[in-house]
Amino acid sequence: MYTMQRILILGATSRIARFVAYEFAKEGAKLYLAGRDTEELQRTAEDISIRFQTPVYTSFFEVLDFQNHGAFLCGVLDELGGLDGVVLVLGHLGDQDEAKHNPEVARYLIDTNFVGPTFILTLLADYLEQQGSGFIAGISSVAGDRGRQSNYVYGASKGALSLFLQGLRNRLQKTGVKVTTVKLGFVDTRMTFGKKKLFFLASPERIGTAIHGAIGKGYDVVYLPFIWFPIMLFIKAIPEKLFKKLKL
Ligand SMILES: NC(=O)c1ccc[n+]([C@@H]2O[C@H](COP(=O)([O-])OP(=O)(O)OC[C@H]3O[C@@H](n4cnc5c(N)ncnc54)[C@H](OP(=O)(O)O)[C@@H]3O)[C@@H](O)[C@H]2O)c1
């Protein structure tokens, strides 16, 4: 069990992130909420500090501004007085049909979901490694487990993130720093609003609580909701010769 006292959440305007934050705040953790919509972050921070009587800091964070990541991290460490864990929630789905034909749209997705997270997580991993304790949790997707015609650009970006987190876990396993990969199925958020055929759609509250639980238990990889674990086992087992003919 970790002492989760000073927690950074990246992409804190996500509804999933909000419920993760609630769970840490219930334990009396000091929170640092980072994202692009500073007004929304401020409202969330006030809500959490009133509900749970815990200090909550906020700051602007754009994952694509690589050159500012170092200064951003210094600010986090100053305000929190150190760091015990980070939850990287941020991500972008975008228009998958556009991403298939417009390389700039595809690059934006890869940069947001993989290149930017790689940049900030590399800085964070070095800090936590030197400290010899803490955790990194990254929110990935079941879409990253196998490339499908409907969303392979997003899937590739999330698959790359999953692979990065897997390697990081391997690198840090003897240092006292835990790395958790969270592979989400469909969750009822802004990202999925208005989309059809979302089976096993989960609420952000249920998922946020489960993410916090998985971090607390020190899981390496977790599928949420759990039903996606057997589903993806099955999907990954389909031979490529057959899989490429399926309309998925
Ligand atoms: N919903 C699902 O079904 C589902 C399924 C699998 C995985 N996921 C993953 O779950 C995570 C949370 O997503 P969500 O469903 O809660 O969607 P969401 O409400 O759209 O949240 C996405 C978050 O990422 C932030 N973000 C996007 N681009 C950014 C950038 N360039 N720099 C900094 N922050 C950026 C957004 O900030 P702004 O408020 O500034 O836009 C927002 O806080 C994402 O990683 C997503 O890929 C979701």
The ligand as an ORCA input file, in Angstrom:
! r2SCAN-3c Opt
* xyz 0 1
  N     -14.563      7.491    -23.095
  C     -14.165      6.315    -23.558
  O     -14.978      5.485    -24.017
  C     -12.703      5.944    -23.519
  C     -12.340      4.658    -23.957
  C     -11.013      4.281    -23.914
  C     -10.061      5.170    -23.438
  N     -10.440      6.422    -23.044
  C      -9.392      7.335    -22.571
  O      -9.773      7.870    -21.319
  C      -9.116      9.136    -21.136
  C     -10.144     10.174    -20.678
  O     -11.044     10.437    -21.740
  P     -12.560     10.886    -21.559
  O     -13.409      9.816    -22.100
  O     -12.791     11.356    -20.166
  O     -12.651     12.082    -22.609
  P     -12.585     13.657    -22.442
  O     -13.650     14.168    -21.561
  O     -12.528     14.175    -23.842
  O     -11.189     13.910    -21.705
  C     -10.000     14.028    -22.395
  C      -9.056     14.852    -21.551
  O      -7.823     14.998    -22.261
  C      -7.493     16.371    -22.281
  N      -6.697     16.719    -23.441
  C      -6.950     16.443    -24.749
  N      -5.992     16.959    -25.519
  C      -5.085     17.551    -24.696
  C      -3.888     18.264    -24.903
  N      -3.394     18.488    -26.130
  N      -3.210     18.735    -23.818
  C      -3.686     18.544    -22.584
  N      -4.854     17.896    -22.314
  C      -5.532     17.407    -23.365
  C      -8.844     17.092    -22.306
  O      -8.653     18.437    -21.959
  P      -9.630     19.618    -22.507
  O     -10.749     19.712    -21.517
  O      -8.760     20.821    -22.484
  O     -10.059     19.230    -23.891
  C      -9.573     16.261    -21.261
  O      -9.196     16.636    -19.964
  C      -8.462      9.470    -22.483
  O      -7.097      9.132    -22.437
  C      -9.173      8.554    -23.449
  O      -8.379      8.259    -24.605
  C     -11.734      6.835    -23.062
*
